[in-house]
């Protein structure tokens, strides 16, 4: 009964209207907000009908960070909206990070870079809450030490090794990570490149640009 009461105090029972100038993106959030056809459709929808699904935010009356709804917030700004509906959550930073990641992992298409930084953000949040994680190696024996990535894998339908490999991708230089998002580098090659230091990664990038090719095992 006590836990239920605590959970109820962490959320507003109904959305409230918040000024857009008091909202900001969640620091370090891993999901990209793109100006594409889908965004244009969302802008048109908001202009016609407003925001149908409220955002989720945390913070105080002076400043709120968005937990879920970054695309809706961006579209609302483009649509000229001065206020947006939002649920206000009173949660810790780690709880907010986990909520942010989980609210987006169900999307139909997630870029490799988004998944990489999302898994990293969630792993770090879980670690702060007392769980352990290992992301330093490509293949790690199953043990209590990698329970964090195992837990994320259980929730996403992936093995803990796959989760760890995605987190490895956060060590790629931006140019190589962009190539992964564009489908020019395979997942396994990206993981291998992530073990190189930044200078060696730039050497690989420059060599590929000079040869007009993309990184692969054969090259």
Protein Blocks (a to p, Z undefined) as FASTA:
>chain_A
ZZmmmmmmmpcfbdcdddfklgccdehiabdcdddfklmmmmmmmmmnopfbdcddeddf
kbccdfbhplmmmmmmmnopabdcdddddddfklmmmmmmmmmmmpmbdcfklmmmmmmm
mmmmmmmnopacdfkbfbdcddfklmmmmmmmmmnopafklmmmmmmmmmpcfklmmmmm
nopacfklmmmmmmpcfklmmmmmmmmmmnopaddfkZZ
